[in-house]
Amino acid sequence: MRNKLFMVIFIITFGLLVGCSEEASLDPVSIDENVDSCDVCSMGILDVDAATQVIMEDGDPKMYDDIGCMITDLQQNKDMAIGKIYVHDYNSNDWIEFDNATFIQDEATPTPMSYGIIAFESQEEAESFQKENGGDIYTKDQIIEIDIQALKQEDGHDEHHDHMSEDDE
């Protein structure tokens, strides 16, 4: 009887410890273009292949419709508890880790919010794109420091990240 009671207590304790120690998933989540919107500009995420995600340490995702919106958030909120960051590879449209990506910024490259920033899984792929289309190549450390608001001003968007025209109000 005593052994059974000990075994029951042990199993319950073990189950609680395992359940409490489970880490949050840092994998990218699926994006529903009918529901999800950008955490920065609040626009609906209509081009999933251009979307990005910051998965927080607790597993909660922050979603963005454009790499530029994500960079804006990262620059303005440097103390975020980030688990992983994902971007889409321009060629395959697969999720890739931000830390491993190479970026191109080119104002002629269309992106949802017109930042013109796209990601590639390898530097070779980025260089190949650059040879054919132009643009500037950036590492993840360089792209995170880019003057993101200057890109919006060059494109004719205002610096406050407001995407509504006066006619829409």
Phi and psi in radians as a Rosetta constraint file:
Dihedral C 1 N 2 CA 2 C 2 CIRCULARHARMONIC -1.116 0.35
Dihedral N 2 CA 2 C 2 N 3 CIRCULARHARMONIC -0.662 0.35
Dihedral C 2 N 3 CA 3 C 3 CIRCULARHARMONIC -1.156 0.35
Dihedral N 3 CA 3 C 3 N 4 CIRCULARHARMONIC -0.658 0.35
Dihedral C 3 N 4 CA 4 C 4 CIRCULARHARMONIC -1.152 0.35
Dihedral N 4 CA 4 C 4 N 5 CIRCULARHARMONIC -0.756 0.35
Dihedral C 4 N 5 CA 5 C 5 CIRCULARHARMONIC -1.091 0.35
Dihedral N 5 CA 5 C 5 N 6 CIRCULARHARMONIC -0.768 0.35
Dihedral C 5 N 6 CA 6 C 6 CIRCULARHARMONIC -1.056 0.35
Dihedral N 6 CA 6 C 6 N 7 CIRCULARHARMONIC -0.746 0.35
Dihedral C 6 N 7 CA 7 C 7 CIRCULARHARMONIC -1.132 0.35
Dihedral N 7 CA 7 C 7 N 8 CIRCULARHARMONIC -0.728 0.35
Dihedral C 7 N 8 CA 8 C 8 CIRCULARHARMONIC -1.100 0.35
Dihedral N 8 CA 8 C 8 N 9 CIRCULARHARMONIC -0.811 0.35
Dihedral C 8 N 9 CA 9 C 9 CIRCULARHARMONIC -1.090 0.35
Dihedral N 9 CA 9 C 9 N 10 CIRCULARHARMONIC -0.732 0.35
Dihedral C 9 N 10 CA 10 C 10 CIRCULARHARMONIC -1.083 0.35
Dihedral N 10 CA 10 C 10 N 11 CIRCULARHARMONIC -0.792 0.35
Dihedral C 10 N 11 CA 11 C 11 CIRCULARHARMONIC -1.129 0.35
Dihedral N 11 CA 11 C 11 N 12 CIRCULARHARMONIC -0.758 0.35
Dihedral C 11 N 12 CA 12 C 12 CIRCULARHARMONIC -1.112 0.35
Dihedral N 12 CA 12 C 12 N 13 CIRCULARHARMONIC -0.809 0.35
Dihedral C 12 N 13 CA 13 C 13 CIRCULARHARMONIC -1.079 0.35
Dihedral N 13 CA 13 C 13 N 14 CIRCULARHARMONIC -0.780 0.35
Dihedral C 13 N 14 CA 14 C 14 CIRCULARHARMONIC -1.085 0.35
Dihedral N 14 CA 14 C 14 N 15 CIRCULARHARMONIC -0.758 0.35
Dihedral C 14 N 15 CA 15 C 15 CIRCULARHARMONIC -1.091 0.35
Dihedral N 15 CA 15 C 15 N 16 CIRCULARHARMONIC -0.720 0.35
Dihedral C 15 N 16 CA 16 C 16 CIRCULARHARMONIC -1.138 0.35
Dihedral N 16 CA 16 C 16 N 17 CIRCULARHARMONIC -0.732 0.35
Dihedral C 16 N 17 CA 17 C 17 CIRCULARHARMONIC -1.117 0.35
Dihedral N 17 CA 17 C 17 N 18 CIRCULARHARMONIC -0.755 0.35
Dihedral C 17 N 18 CA 18 C 18 CIRCULARHARMONIC -1.151 0.35
Dihedral N 18 CA 18 C 18 N 19 CIRCULARHARMONIC -0.753 0.35
Dihedral C 18 N 19 CA 19 C 19 CIRCULARHARMONIC -1.136 0.35
Dihedral N 19 CA 19 C 19 N 20 CIRCULARHARMONIC -0.654 0.35
Dihedral C 19 N 20 CA 20 C 20 CIRCULARHARMONIC -1.358 0.35
Dihedral N 20 CA 20 C 20 N 21 CIRCULARHARMONIC -0.445 0.35
Dihedral C 20 N 21 CA 21 C 21 CIRCULARHARMONIC -1.599 0.35
Dihedral N 21 CA 21 C 21 N 22 CIRCULARHARMONIC 0.027 0.35
Dihedral C 21 N 22 CA 22 C 22 CIRCULARHARMONIC -1.162 0.35
Dihedral N 22 CA 22 C 22 N 23 CIRCULARHARMONIC 2.222 0.35
Dihedral C 22 N 23 CA 23 C 23 CIRCULARHARMONIC -1.420 0.35
Dihedral N 23 CA 23 C 23 N 24 CIRCULARHARMONIC 2.623 0.35
Dihedral C 23 N 24 CA 24 C 24 CIRCULARHARMONIC -1.210 0.35
Dihedral N 24 CA 24 C 24 N 25 CIRCULARHARMONIC 2.539 0.35
Dihedral C 24 N 25 CA 25 C 25 CIRCULARHARMONIC -1.252 0.35
Dihedral N 25 CA 25 C 25 N 26 CIRCULARHARMONIC 2.348 0.35
Dihedral C 25 N 26 CA 26 C 26 CIRCULARHARMONIC -1.869 0.35
Dihedral N 26 CA 26 C 26 N 27 CIRCULARHARMONIC 0.273 0.35
Dihedral C 26 N 27 CA 27 C 27 CIRCULARHARMONIC -1.350 0.35
Dihedral N 27 CA 27 C 27 N 28 CIRCULARHARMONIC 2.656 0.35
Dihedral C 27 N 28 CA 28 C 28 CIRCULARHARMONIC -1.138 0.35
Dihedral N 28 CA 28 C 28 N 29 CIRCULARHARMONIC 2.573 0.35
Dihedral C 28 N 29 CA 29 C 29 CIRCULARHARMONIC -1.733 0.35
Dihedral N 29 CA 29 C 29 N 30 CIRCULARHARMONIC 2.772 0.35
Dihedral C 29 N 30 CA 30 C 30 CIRCULARHARMONIC -1.292 0.35
Dihedral N 30 CA 30 C 30 N 31 CIRCULARHARMONIC 2.587 0.35
Dihedral C 30 N 31 CA 31 C 31 CIRCULARHARMONIC -1.879 0.35
Dihedral N 31 CA 31 C 31 N 32 CIRCULARHARMONIC 2.263 0.35
Dihedral C 31 N 32 CA 32 C 32 CIRCULARHARMONIC -1.766 0.35
Dihedral N 32 CA 32 C 32 N 33 CIRCULARHARMONIC 1.893 0.35
Dihedral C 32 N 33 CA 33 C 33 CIRCULARHARMONIC -1.162 0.35
Dihedral N 33 CA 33 C 33 N 34 CIRCULARHARMONIC -0.202 0.35
Dihedral C 33 N 34 CA 34 C 34 CIRCULARHARMONIC -1.547 0.35
Dihedral N 34 CA 34 C 34 N 35 CIRCULARHARMONIC -0.191 0.35
Dihedral C 34 N 35 CA 35 C 35 CIRCULARHARMONIC -2.201 0.35
Dihedral N 35 CA 35 C 35 N 36 CIRCULARHARMONIC -0.804 0.35
Dihedral C 35 N 36 CA 36 C 36 CIRCULARHARMONIC -1.361 0.35
Dihedral N 36 CA 36 C 36 N 37 CIRCULARHARMONIC 2.534 0.35
Dihedral C 36 N 37 CA 37 C 37 CIRCULARHARMONIC -2.375 0.35
Dihedral N 37 CA 37 C 37 N 38 CIRCULARHARMONIC 2.855 0.35
Dihedral C 37 N 38 CA 38 C 38 CIRCULARHARMONIC -1.204 0.35
Dihedral N 38 CA 38 C 38 N 39 CIRCULARHARMONIC 2.334 0.35
Dihedral C 38 N 39 CA 39 C 39 CIRCULARHARMONIC -1.206 0.35
Dihedral N 39 CA 39 C 39 N 40 CIRCULARHARMONIC -0.272 0.35
Dihedral C 39 N 40 CA 40 C 40 CIRCULARHARMONIC -1.739 0.35
Dihedral N 40 CA 40 C 40 N 41 CIRCULARHARMONIC -0.973 0.35
Dihedral C 40 N 41 CA 41 C 41 CIRCULARHARMONIC -1.767 0.35
Dihedral N 41 CA 41 C 41 N 42 CIRCULARHARMONIC -0.099 0.35
Dihedral C 41 N 42 CA 42 C 42 CIRCULARHARMONIC 1.155 0.35
Dihedral N 42 CA 42 C 42 N 43 CIRCULARHARMONIC 0.150 0.35
Dihedral C 42 N 43 CA 43 C 43 CIRCULARHARMONIC -1.268 0.35
Dihedral N 43 CA 43 C 43 N 44 CIRCULARHARMONIC 2.570 0.35
Dihedral C 43 N 44 CA 44 C 44 CIRCULARHARMONIC -1.101 0.35
Dihedral N 44 CA 44 C 44 N 45 CIRCULARHARMONIC 2.539 0.35
Dihedral C 44 N 45 CA 45 C 45 CIRCULARHARMONIC -1.525 0.35
Dihedral N 45 CA 45 C 45 N 46 CIRCULARHARMONIC 1.652 0.35
Dihedral C 45 N 46 CA 46 C 46 CIRCULARHARMONIC -1.655 0.35
Dihedral N 46 CA 46 C 46 N 47 CIRCULARHARMONIC -0.432 0.35
Dihedral C 46 N 47 CA 47 C 47 CIRCULARHARMONIC -1.937 0.35
Dihedral N 47 CA 47 C 47 N 48 CIRCULARHARMONIC 1.502 0.35
Dihedral C 47 N 48 CA 48 C 48 CIRCULARHARMONIC -1.017 0.35
Dihedral N 48 CA 48 C 48 N 49 CIRCULARHARMONIC -0.572 0.35
Dihedral C 48 N 49 CA 49 C 49 CIRCULARHARMONIC -1.222 0.35
Dihedral N 49 CA 49 C 49 N 50 CIRCULARHARMONIC -0.226 0.35
Dihedral C 49 N 50 CA 50 C 50 CIRCULARHARMONIC -1.773 0.35
Dihedral N 50 CA 50 C 50 N 51 CIRCULARHARMONIC -0.125 0.35
Dihedral C 50 N 51 CA 51 C 51 CIRCULARHARMONIC -1.246 0.35
Dihedral N 51 CA 51 C 51 N 52 CIRCULARHARMONIC 2.772 0.35
Dihedral C 51 N 52 CA 52 C 52 CIRCULARHARMONIC -2.333 0.35
Dihedral N 52 CA 52 C 52 N 53 CIRCULARHARMONIC 2.874 0.35
Dihedral C 52 N 53 CA 53 C 53 CIRCULARHARMONIC -2.484 0.35
Dihedral N 53 CA 53 C 53 N 54 CIRCULARHARMONIC 2.459 0.35
Dihedral C 53 N 54 CA 54 C 54 CIRCULARHARMONIC -1.945 0.35
Dihedral N 54 CA 54 C 54 N 55 CIRCULARHARMONIC 2.059 0.35
Dihedral C 54 N 55 CA 55 C 55 CIRCULARHARMONIC -1.676 0.35
Dihedral N 55 CA 55 C 55 N 56 CIRCULARHARMONIC 2.062 0.35
Dihedral C 55 N 56 CA 56 C 56 CIRCULARHARMONIC -1.252 0.35
Dihedral N 56 CA 56 C 56 N 57 CIRCULARHARMONIC 2.848 0.35
Dihedral C 56 N 57 CA 57 C 57 CIRCULARHARMONIC -0.981 0.35
Dihedral N 57 CA 57 C 57 N 58 CIRCULARHARMONIC -0.541 0.35
Dihedral C 57 N 58 CA 58 C 58 CIRCULARHARMONIC -1.465 0.35
Dihedral N 58 CA 58 C 58 N 59 CIRCULARHARMONIC 0.048 0.35
Dihedral C 58 N 59 CA 59 C 59 CIRCULARHARMONIC 1.632 0.35
Dihedral N 59 CA 59 C 59 N 60 CIRCULARHARMONIC -0.150 0.35
Dihedral C 59 N 60 CA 60 C 60 CIRCULARHARMONIC -1.260 0.35
Dihedral N 60 CA 60 C 60 N 61 CIRCULARHARMONIC 2.322 0.35
Dihedral C 60 N 61 CA 61 C 61 CIRCULARHARMONIC -1.590 0.35
Dihedral N 61 CA 61 C 61 N 62 CIRCULARHARMONIC 2.540 0.35
Dihedral C 61 N 62 CA 62 C 62 CIRCULARHARMONIC -1.975 0.35
Dihedral N 62 CA 62 C 62 N 63 CIRCULARHARMONIC 2.267 0.35
Dihedral C 62 N 63 CA 63 C 63 CIRCULARHARMONIC -1.996 0.35
Dihedral N 63 CA 63 C 63 N 64 CIRCULARHARMONIC 2.592 0.35
Dihedral C 63 N 64 CA 64 C 64 CIRCULARHARMONIC -2.415 0.35
Dihedral N 64 CA 64 C 64 N 65 CIRCULARHARMONIC 2.550 0.35
Dihedral C 64 N 65 CA 65 C 65 CIRCULARHARMONIC -1.500 0.35
Dihedral N 65 CA 65 C 65 N 66 CIRCULARHARMONIC -0.169 0.35
Dihedral C 65 N 66 CA 66 C 66 CIRCULARHARMONIC -2.671 0.35
Dihedral N 66 CA 66 C 66 N 67 CIRCULARHARMONIC 2.535 0.35
Dihedral C 66 N 67 CA 67 C 67 CIRCULARHARMONIC -0.985 0.35
Dihedral N 67 CA 67 C 67 N 68 CIRCULARHARMONIC -0.645 0.35
Dihedral C 67 N 68 CA 68 C 68 CIRCULARHARMONIC -1.074 0.35
Dihedral N 68 CA 68 C 68 N 69 CIRCULARHARMONIC -0.664 0.35
Dihedral C 68 N 69 CA 69 C 69 CIRCULARHARMONIC -1.125 0.35
Dihedral N 69 CA 69 C 69 N 70 CIRCULARHARMONIC -0.728 0.35
Dihedral C 69 N 70 CA 70 C 70 CIRCULARHARMONIC -1.095 0.35
Dihedral N 70 CA 70 C 70 N 71 CIRCULARHARMONIC -0.781 0.35
Dihedral C 70 N 71 CA 71 C 71 CIRCULARHARMONIC -1.092 0.35
Dihedral N 71 CA 71 C 71 N 72 CIRCULARHARMONIC -0.697 0.35
Dihedral C 71 N 72 CA 72 C 72 CIRCULARHARMONIC -0.971 0.35
Dihedral N 72 CA 72 C 72 N 73 CIRCULARHARMONIC -0.841 0.35
Dihedral C 72 N 73 CA 73 C 73 CIRCULARHARMONIC -1.121 0.35
Dihedral N 73 CA 73 C 73 N 74 CIRCULARHARMONIC -0.764 0.35
Dihedral C 73 N 74 CA 74 C 74 CIRCULARHARMONIC -1.112 0.35
Dihedral N 74 CA 74 C 74 N 75 CIRCULARHARMONIC -0.663 0.35
Dihedral C 74 N 75 CA 75 C 75 CIRCULARHARMONIC -1.236 0.35
Dihedral N 75 CA 75 C 75 N 76 CIRCULARHARMONIC -0.616 0.35
Dihedral C 75 N 76 CA 76 C 76 CIRCULARHARMONIC -1.459 0.35
Dihedral N 76 CA 76 C 76 N 77 CIRCULARHARMONIC -0.349 0.35
Dihedral C 76 N 77 CA 77 C 77 CIRCULARHARMONIC -2.277 0.35
Dihedral N 77 CA 77 C 77 N 78 CIRCULARHARMONIC 1.159 0.35
Dihedral C 77 N 78 CA 78 C 78 CIRCULARHARMONIC -1.169 0.35
Dihedral N 78 CA 78 C 78 N 79 CIRCULARHARMONIC -0.233 0.35
Dihedral C 78 N 79 CA 79 C 79 CIRCULARHARMONIC -1.703 0.35
Dihedral N 79 CA 79 C 79 N 80 CIRCULARHARMONIC 0.236 0.35
Dihedral C 79 N 80 CA 80 C 80 CIRCULARHARMONIC -1.080 0.35
Dihedral N 80 CA 80 C 80 N 81 CIRCULARHARMONIC 2.471 0.35
Dihedral C 80 N 81 CA 81 C 81 CIRCULARHARMONIC -1.500 0.35
Dihedral N 81 CA 81 C 81 N 82 CIRCULARHARMONIC 1.438 0.35
Dihedral C 81 N 82 CA 82 C 82 CIRCULARHARMONIC -1.499 0.35
Dihedral N 82 CA 82 C 82 N 83 CIRCULARHARMONIC 2.312 0.35
Dihedral C 82 N 83 CA 83 C 83 CIRCULARHARMONIC -1.578 0.35
Dihedral N 83 CA 83 C 83 N 84 CIRCULARHARMONIC -1.030 0.35
Dihedral C 83 N 84 CA 84 C 84 CIRCULARHARMONIC -2.620 0.35
Dihedral N 84 CA 84 C 84 N 85 CIRCULARHARMONIC 2.726 0.35
Dihedral C 84 N 85 CA 85 C 85 CIRCULARHARMONIC -2.156 0.35
Dihedral N 85 CA 85 C 85 N 86 CIRCULARHARMONIC 2.364 0.35
Dihedral C 85 N 86 CA 86 C 86 CIRCULARHARMONIC -2.175 0.35
Dihedral N 86 CA 86 C 86 N 87 CIRCULARHARMONIC 2.490 0.35
Dihedral C 86 N 87 CA 87 C 87 CIRCULARHARMONIC -2.288 0.35
Dihedral N 87 CA 87 C 87 N 88 CIRCULARHARMONIC 2.888 0.35
Dihedral C 87 N 88 CA 88 C 88 CIRCULARHARMONIC -1.643 0.35
Dihedral N 88 CA 88 C 88 N 89 CIRCULARHARMONIC 2.376 0.35
Dihedral C 88 N 89 CA 89 C 89 CIRCULARHARMONIC -1.193 0.35
Dihedral N 89 CA 89 C 89 N 90 CIRCULARHARMONIC 2.274 0.35
Dihedral C 89 N 90 CA 90 C 90 CIRCULARHARMONIC -1.066 0.35
Dihedral N 90 CA 90 C 90 N 91 CIRCULARHARMONIC -0.639 0.35
Dihedral C 90 N 91 CA 91 C 91 CIRCULARHARMONIC -1.402 0.35
Dihedral N 91 CA 91 C 91 N 92 CIRCULARHARMONIC -0.801 0.35
Dihedral C 91 N 92 CA 92 C 92 CIRCULARHARMONIC -1.709 0.35
Dihedral N 92 CA 92 C 92 N 93 CIRCULARHARMONIC -0.312 0.35
Dihedral C 92 N 93 CA 93 C 93 CIRCULARHARMONIC 1.150 0.35
Dihedral N 93 CA 93 C 93 N 94 CIRCULARHARMONIC 0.216 0.35
Dihedral C 93 N 94 CA 94 C 94 CIRCULARHARMONIC -1.399 0.35
Dihedral N 94 CA 94 C 94 N 95 CIRCULARHARMONIC 2.649 0.35
Dihedral C 94 N 95 CA 95 C 95 CIRCULARHARMONIC -1.173 0.35
Dihedral N 95 CA 95 C 95 N 96 CIRCULARHARMONIC 2.352 0.35
Dihedral C 95 N 96 CA 96 C 96 CIRCULARHARMONIC -2.309 0.35
Dihedral N 96 CA 96 C 96 N 97 CIRCULARHARMONIC 2.717 0.35
Dihedral C 96 N 97 CA 97 C 97 CIRCULARHARMONIC -1.303 0.35
Dihedral N 97 CA 97 C 97 N 98 CIRCULARHARMONIC 2.333 0.35
Dihedral C 97 N 98 CA 98 C 98 CIRCULARHARMONIC -0.923 0.35
Dihedral N 98 CA 98 C 98 N 99 CIRCULARHARMONIC -0.729 0.35
Dihedral C 98 N 99 CA 99 C 99 CIRCULARHARMONIC -1.086 0.35
Dihedral N 99 CA 99 C 99 N 100 CIRCULARHARMONIC -0.410 0.35
Dihedral C 99 N 100 CA 100 C 100 CIRCULARHARMONIC -1.786 0.35
Dihedral N 100 CA 100 C 100 N 101 CIRCULARHARMONIC -0.033 0.35
Dihedral C 100 N 101 CA 101 C 101 CIRCULARHARMONIC -1.524 0.35
Dihedral N 101 CA 101 C 101 N 102 CIRCULARHARMONIC 2.746 0.35
Dihedral C 101 N 102 CA 102 C 102 CIRCULARHARMONIC -2.033 0.35
Dihedral N 102 CA 102 C 102 N 103 CIRCULARHARMONIC 2.459 0.35
Dihedral C 102 N 103 CA 103 C 103 CIRCULARHARMONIC -2.059 0.35
Dihedral N 103 CA 103 C 103 N 104 CIRCULARHARMONIC 2.647 0.35
Dihedral C 103 N 104 CA 104 C 104 CIRCULARHARMONIC -2.199 0.35
Dihedral N 104 CA 104 C 104 N 105 CIRCULARHARMONIC 2.374 0.35
Dihedral C 104 N 105 CA 105 C 105 CIRCULARHARMONIC -2.055 0.35
Dihedral N 105 CA 105 C 105 N 106 CIRCULARHARMONIC 2.163 0.35
Dihedral C 105 N 106 CA 106 C 106 CIRCULARHARMONIC -2.611 0.35
Dihedral N 106 CA 106 C 106 N 107 CIRCULARHARMONIC 2.099 0.35
Dihedral C 106 N 107 CA 107 C 107 CIRCULARHARMONIC -1.069 0.35
Dihedral N 107 CA 107 C 107 N 108 CIRCULARHARMONIC -0.350 0.35
Dihedral C 107 N 108 CA 108 C 108 CIRCULARHARMONIC -1.452 0.35
Dihedral N 108 CA 108 C 108 N 109 CIRCULARHARMONIC -0.181 0.35
Dihedral C 108 N 109 CA 109 C 109 CIRCULARHARMONIC -1.524 0.35
Dihedral N 109 CA 109 C 109 N 110 CIRCULARHARMONIC 2.053 0.35
Dihedral C 109 N 110 CA 110 C 110 CIRCULARHARMONIC -1.264 0.35
Dihedral N 110 CA 110 C 110 N 111 CIRCULARHARMONIC 2.294 0.35
Dihedral C 110 N 111 CA 111 C 111 CIRCULARHARMONIC -2.366 0.35
Dihedral N 111 CA 111 C 111 N 112 CIRCULARHARMONIC 2.815 0.35
Dihedral C 111 N 112 CA 112 C 112 CIRCULARHARMONIC -0.916 0.35
Dihedral N 112 CA 112 C 112 N 113 CIRCULARHARMONIC -0.694 0.35
Dihedral C 112 N 113 CA 113 C 113 CIRCULARHARMONIC -1.916 0.35
Dihedral N 113 CA 113 C 113 N 114 CIRCULARHARMONIC 0.264 0.35
Dihedral C 113 N 114 CA 114 C 114 CIRCULARHARMONIC 1.151 0.35
Dihedral N 114 CA 114 C 114 N 115 CIRCULARHARMONIC 0.470 0.35
Dihedral C 114 N 115 CA 115 C 115 CIRCULARHARMONIC -1.343 0.35
Dihedral N 115 CA 115 C 115 N 116 CIRCULARHARMONIC -0.422 0.35
Dihedral C 115 N 116 CA 116 C 116 CIRCULARHARMONIC 1.227 0.35
Dihedral N 116 CA 116 C 116 N 117 CIRCULARHARMONIC 0.453 0.35
Dihedral C 116 N 117 CA 117 C 117 CIRCULARHARMONIC -1.833 0.35
Dihedral N 117 CA 117 C 117 N 118 CIRCULARHARMONIC 2.210 0.35
Dihedral C 117 N 118 CA 118 C 118 CIRCULARHARMONIC -2.257 0.35
Dihedral N 118 CA 118 C 118 N 119 CIRCULARHARMONIC 2.754 0.35
Dihedral C 118 N 119 CA 119 C 119 CIRCULARHARMONIC -2.049 0.35
Dihedral N 119 CA 119 C 119 N 120 CIRCULARHARMONIC 2.602 0.35
Dihedral C 119 N 120 CA 120 C 120 CIRCULARHARMONIC -2.294 0.35
Dihedral N 120 CA 120 C 120 N 121 CIRCULARHARMONIC 2.561 0.35
Dihedral C 120 N 121 CA 121 C 121 CIRCULARHARMONIC -1.176 0.35
Dihedral N 121 CA 121 C 121 N 122 CIRCULARHARMONIC -0.502 0.35
Dihedral C 121 N 122 CA 122 C 122 CIRCULARHARMONIC -2.362 0.35
Dihedral N 122 CA 122 C 122 N 123 CIRCULARHARMONIC 2.748 0.35
Dihedral C 122 N 123 CA 123 C 123 CIRCULARHARMONIC -1.140 0.35
Dihedral N 123 CA 123 C 123 N 124 CIRCULARHARMONIC -0.606 0.35
Dihedral C 123 N 124 CA 124 C 124 CIRCULARHARMONIC -1.074 0.35
Dihedral N 124 CA 124 C 124 N 125 CIRCULARHARMONIC -0.739 0.35
Dihedral C 124 N 125 CA 125 C 125 CIRCULARHARMONIC -1.125 0.35
Dihedral N 125 CA 125 C 125 N 126 CIRCULARHARMONIC -0.688 0.35
Dihedral C 125 N 126 CA 126 C 126 CIRCULARHARMONIC -1.135 0.35
Dihedral N 126 CA 126 C 126 N 127 CIRCULARHARMONIC -0.748 0.35
Dihedral C 126 N 127 CA 127 C 127 CIRCULARHARMONIC -1.113 0.35
Dihedral N 127 CA 127 C 127 N 128 CIRCULARHARMONIC -0.680 0.35
Dihedral C 127 N 128 CA 128 C 128 CIRCULARHARMONIC -1.100 0.35
Dihedral N 128 CA 128 C 128 N 129 CIRCULARHARMONIC -0.781 0.35
Dihedral C 128 N 129 CA 129 C 129 CIRCULARHARMONIC -1.076 0.35
Dihedral N 129 CA 129 C 129 N 130 CIRCULARHARMONIC -0.763 0.35
Dihedral C 129 N 130 CA 130 C 130 CIRCULARHARMONIC -1.068 0.35
Dihedral N 130 CA 130 C 130 N 131 CIRCULARHARMONIC -0.719 0.35
Dihedral C 130 N 131 CA 131 C 131 CIRCULARHARMONIC -1.052 0.35
Dihedral N 131 CA 131 C 131 N 132 CIRCULARHARMONIC -0.661 0.35
Dihedral C 131 N 132 CA 132 C 132 CIRCULARHARMONIC -1.480 0.35
Dihedral N 132 CA 132 C 132 N 133 CIRCULARHARMONIC -0.565 0.35
Dihedral C 132 N 133 CA 133 C 133 CIRCULARHARMONIC -2.131 0.35
Dihedral N 133 CA 133 C 133 N 134 CIRCULARHARMONIC -0.220 0.35
Dihedral C 133 N 134 CA 134 C 134 CIRCULARHARMONIC 1.518 0.35
Dihedral N 134 CA 134 C 134 N 135 CIRCULARHARMONIC -2.930 0.35
Dihedral C 134 N 135 CA 135 C 135 CIRCULARHARMONIC 1.776 0.35
Dihedral N 135 CA 135 C 135 N 136 CIRCULARHARMONIC 2.976 0.35
Dihedral C 135 N 136 CA 136 C 136 CIRCULARHARMONIC -1.906 0.35
Dihedral N 136 CA 136 C 136 N 137 CIRCULARHARMONIC 2.398 0.35
Dihedral C 136 N 137 CA 137 C 137 CIRCULARHARMONIC -1.597 0.35
Dihedral N 137 CA 137 C 137 N 138 CIRCULARHARMONIC 2.414 0.35
Dihedral C 137 N 138 CA 138 C 138 CIRCULARHARMONIC -2.332 0.35
Dihedral N 138 CA 138 C 138 N 139 CIRCULARHARMONIC 2.552 0.35
Dihedral C 138 N 139 CA 139 C 139 CIRCULARHARMONIC -1.450 0.35
Dihedral N 139 CA 139 C 139 N 140 CIRCULARHARMONIC 3.016 0.35
Dihedral C 139 N 140 CA 140 C 140 CIRCULARHARMONIC -1.119 0.35
Dihedral N 140 CA 140 C 140 N 141 CIRCULARHARMONIC -0.631 0.35
Dihedral C 140 N 141 CA 141 C 141 CIRCULARHARMONIC -1.177 0.35
Dihedral N 141 CA 141 C 141 N 142 CIRCULARHARMONIC -0.621 0.35
Dihedral C 141 N 142 CA 142 C 142 CIRCULARHARMONIC -1.293 0.35
Dihedral N 142 CA 142 C 142 N 143 CIRCULARHARMONIC -0.722 0.35
Dihedral C 142 N 143 CA 143 C 143 CIRCULARHARMONIC -1.194 0.35
Dihedral N 143 CA 143 C 143 N 144 CIRCULARHARMONIC -0.556 0.35
Dihedral C 143 N 144 CA 144 C 144 CIRCULARHARMONIC -1.222 0.35
Dihedral N 144 CA 144 C 144 N 145 CIRCULARHARMONIC -0.358 0.35
Dihedral C 144 N 145 CA 145 C 145 CIRCULARHARMONIC -1.754 0.35
Dihedral N 145 CA 145 C 145 N 146 CIRCULARHARMONIC -0.006 0.35
Dihedral C 145 N 146 CA 146 C 146 CIRCULARHARMONIC -1.076 0.35
Dihedral N 146 CA 146 C 146 N 147 CIRCULARHARMONIC 2.594 0.35
Dihedral C 146 N 147 CA 147 C 147 CIRCULARHARMONIC -1.346 0.35
Dihedral N 147 CA 147 C 147 N 148 CIRCULARHARMONIC 1.487 0.35
Dihedral C 147 N 148 CA 148 C 148 CIRCULARHARMONIC -1.118 0.35
Dihedral N 148 CA 148 C 148 N 149 CIRCULARHARMONIC -0.636 0.35
Dihedral C 148 N 149 CA 149 C 149 CIRCULARHARMONIC -1.200 0.35
Dihedral N 149 CA 149 C 149 N 150 CIRCULARHARMONIC -0.557 0.35
Dihedral C 149 N 150 CA 150 C 150 CIRCULARHARMONIC -1.123 0.35
Dihedral N 150 CA 150 C 150 N 151 CIRCULARHARMONIC -0.610 0.35
Dihedral C 150 N 151 CA 151 C 151 CIRCULARHARMONIC -1.105 0.35
Dihedral N 151 CA 151 C 151 N 152 CIRCULARHARMONIC -0.696 0.35
Dihedral C 151 N 152 CA 152 C 152 CIRCULARHARMONIC -1.188 0.35
Dihedral N 152 CA 152 C 152 N 153 CIRCULARHARMONIC -0.686 0.35
Dihedral C 152 N 153 CA 153 C 153 CIRCULARHARMONIC -1.181 0.35
Dihedral N 153 CA 153 C 153 N 154 CIRCULARHARMONIC -0.686 0.35
Dihedral C 153 N 154 CA 154 C 154 CIRCULARHARMONIC -1.089 0.35
Dihedral N 154 CA 154 C 154 N 155 CIRCULARHARMONIC -0.564 0.35
Dihedral C 154 N 155 CA 155 C 155 CIRCULARHARMONIC -1.487 0.35
Dihedral N 155 CA 155 C 155 N 156 CIRCULARHARMONIC -0.092 0.35
Dihedral C 155 N 156 CA 156 C 156 CIRCULARHARMONIC 1.609 0.35
Dihedral N 156 CA 156 C 156 N 157 CIRCULARHARMONIC 0.075 0.35
Dihedral C 156 N 157 CA 157 C 157 CIRCULARHARMONIC -1.548 0.35
Dihedral N 157 CA 157 C 157 N 158 CIRCULARHARMONIC 2.639 0.35
Dihedral C 157 N 158 CA 158 C 158 CIRCULARHARMONIC -1.337 0.35
Dihedral N 158 CA 158 C 158 N 159 CIRCULARHARMONIC 2.848 0.35
Dihedral C 158 N 159 CA 159 C 159 CIRCULARHARMONIC -1.387 0.35
Dihedral N 159 CA 159 C 159 N 160 CIRCULARHARMONIC -0.091 0.35
Dihedral C 159 N 160 CA 160 C 160 CIRCULARHARMONIC -1.648 0.35
Dihedral N 160 CA 160 C 160 N 161 CIRCULARHARMONIC 0.087 0.35
Dihedral C 160 N 161 CA 161 C 161 CIRCULARHARMONIC 1.146 0.35
Dihedral N 161 CA 161 C 161 N 162 CIRCULARHARMONIC 0.525 0.35
Dihedral C 161 N 162 CA 162 C 162 CIRCULARHARMONIC -1.669 0.35
Dihedral N 162 CA 162 C 162 N 163 CIRCULARHARMONIC 2.052 0.35
Dihedral C 162 N 163 CA 163 C 163 CIRCULARHARMONIC -1.749 0.35
Dihedral N 163 CA 163 C 163 N 164 CIRCULARHARMONIC 0.151 0.35
Dihedral C 163 N 164 CA 164 C 164 CIRCULARHARMONIC -1.700 0.35
Dihedral N 164 CA 164 C 164 N 165 CIRCULARHARMONIC 2.457 0.35
Dihedral C 164 N 165 CA 165 C 165 CIRCULARHARMONIC -1.505 0.35
Dihedral N 165 CA 165 C 165 N 166 CIRCULARHARMONIC 2.898 0.35
Dihedral C 165 N 166 CA 166 C 166 CIRCULARHARMONIC -1.093 0.35
Dihedral N 166 CA 166 C 166 N 167 CIRCULARHARMONIC -0.501 0.35
Dihedral C 166 N 167 CA 167 C 167 CIRCULARHARMONIC -1.202 0.35
Dihedral N 167 CA 167 C 167 N 168 CIRCULARHARMONIC -0.418 0.35
Dihedral C 167 N 168 CA 168 C 168 CIRCULARHARMONIC -1.376 0.35
Dihedral N 168 CA 168 C 168 N 169 CIRCULARHARMONIC -0.302 0.35
